[in-house]
Structure formats: structure tokens, C-alpha cells
Amino acid sequence: MITSIWKAIRNGQIDPVYVITGTESYFIEKTLDLLKTKLTDGEPEFINFDLDEVPVDYVIEEADTIPFFSDRKLIIAKNASFLKAAERGKEKIDHNLKALEAWLENPPSSSVTVFVAPYEKLDERKKITKLIKQHAVMVEAKALQANDLEVWVQHEAKQFGKHIEKSSAQRLIEMAGTNLTLLSSEIEKMSLYLGAEEEITDELIVQMTARTLEQDAFKMLQAYLDGNISEALSVYYDLIRQKEEPVALTALLASQIRFMVHVYYLQKKGYHAQQISKQLKAHPYRVKLLVEKRQQIPEQRLLEVLNDLAEIDLQLKTQSGNRERILEFFLMKRKQARKAGMAQ
């Protein structure tokens, strides 16, 4: 567990070699920050290497060199691609893995070397992968699953001495997105604002959370598809006041529609949420929101909206004048169609 490794680092139990694997940048950076914090006796010595640019020999040589200003130096070797599967001849650098294998048998205690492999999987068949797993502390920086994300938000709030209900955690994720660094920043900001108070409420989240363009566009589209045109127009007017371009907004809406079509298609095929997120390379929470939605939009309706957005995109790129009106009329057209249907 990554938390037990962090606890050991905080307690000063630091090993000579670490390997961080996985795609969650928040966990990668937090692990590196913890090591930097604990290795700041004297004048800190932090050395960075990009293994897409230099051979691993440079890392070995630096690790074997005695530090000048501190007891232990920190060496960070990013993009350790020799640990993942790769096509022959496609490697950017020819790494001396024999030298690395020998070095791993007895790494120096005067340095802490961290290999960062930001990939979903390592190639377990490789000798170097098997050997490095024997001699290094393996830190898994995997992206959280949908349900784990809500639990993580609650745990993060607890770190700041605050409490947040699961429903409020969901609201925060829906507003701020699934980026853990951003979520942590929002939780810290609200915790400072609360002072001695403990509860992070829905009202506080709505009041203080910085909204992203993607989240606002998703909210606008969802309101439009649900027939809540007043809400869709309200979000749209806010975005226009923030100087967002109608062309960019149209592209975001179309991208979200295509994503919904793909999710519902795979769901009909029998895929569950985790399989869909892996297939589409999307965050599990984003898929969960659509899969768990009680009233899914019919596929035909989604394709009609996608076709309308293609026409809007063409108009925005070929017509002059007040372009904000074009997307506004698109949103209002749904309202007029609903009124006509009710009149009949």
C-alpha cells in the first residue's frame, strides 16, 4: 500500500532504491515531495535525469558518487521505459541493463535513487523488471477507481481535520473534476476557510470550488439533454462572460456526445464500467456518472445532437457577425421544439 510506504518515509525509514509505477501524477509527485522533505539535512542535493534523453549509466555513476553537502542525495530518474514492453528498435536510448542489474545487487547507502515508470503495466517477463522488484521498494501510483475516488476525497478532508459526506464528495468531484492535485488543493482551500468548523458542505463546495471549462461544458450539455434549457442557457451565458469561444465550446460538447455514444454502445455489449473506462482510456469516475444515470439518452437522440453540433461548427467557422448567437439559438431551438410538442 502506498500509504504504508509514505508512513515509513515520514518516519525516516528510507530505502536506497524506489520504483514508482502507474499513471497517477498526484501519487508520483507526493512520493517525491516526501522524499525531498526527509532528505533536506544540510544543503539538499536533488539530481534529475530523463531516461528518454540519457542512458542509465549516468544514474548509476551519480548514485555511486559521494554527496558533497549532505549525508544522502536524491536522484530522480524519470521515464524508465526499459521496464515496460517495447518494440525492438523503437527504444530512444540504448541502456546498459547489465550494469544496472549488477548495481542493484548492492546500491550505495549515500544516495536514494528513484526510478519513475509512469506506465499502466511493467513487462514482468524482463529480467531487469524481476530483479528491480526484488531489490527496490515498489510504489504503485495507480489511478483510483470510481468508488475509491469518493473515499479518497473523504480521507483527504480528514487529513485537514475536516469531514465531508459521500454525497458532498461526489458534488466536489463533479464540479472540480477527477484530477487529484486539483481536488486536494480545493479541499485545502475550503479547510483553511472553515477554520475551527469541521463540515465541508454542498453549499461551501458550490461557493468556493473553482469550476473548469470541461465541467461547465458537461453541465451545460447535461442540462440541455435533460430538457432544462434555462439551466443550459445560464451556464452558456456565464461561459461567454468568461470570454470562452463558441467554437471551443461546440467542440467540447461534440466530444462529450461522442464519449456518451461510445459508453452506451459498450454497455449494451455487456461491458461493465471498469472495462469501458479501460477500453476508452477514460477516468472510471467519468464512466460511472454515465453508466449509473437512471434515464439514459437514446442513441438516436445523441446522434441527432451530434449532427446539429457539426452544422453549428460549420456556421461558426464560415459566418461572420455575432457568433455567440449561433450556439445560443441551438440551445433555444430545443426549448421551442418542446413548446411545440406540448402545444400539440
Secondary structure, DSSP 8 states (H G I E B T S, - for coil): -HHHHHHHHHTT---SEEEEESS-HHHHHHHHHHHHHHT-SSS--EEEEETTTS-HHHHHHHHHS--SSSS-EEEEEE--GGGS---TT--SS---HHHHHHHHHS--TTEEEEEEE-SS---TTSHHHHHHHHHSEEEE-----HHHHHHHHHHHHHHTT-B--HHHHHHHHHHH-S-HHHHHHHHHHHHHHHTT--B--HHHHHHH----HHHHHHHHHHHHHTT-HHHHHHHHHHHHHTT--HHHHHHHHHHHHHHHHHHHHHHHTT--HHHHHHHHT--HHHHHHHHT-SS---HHHHHHHHHHHHHHHHHHHH--S-THHHHHHHHHHHHHHHHHHHH-
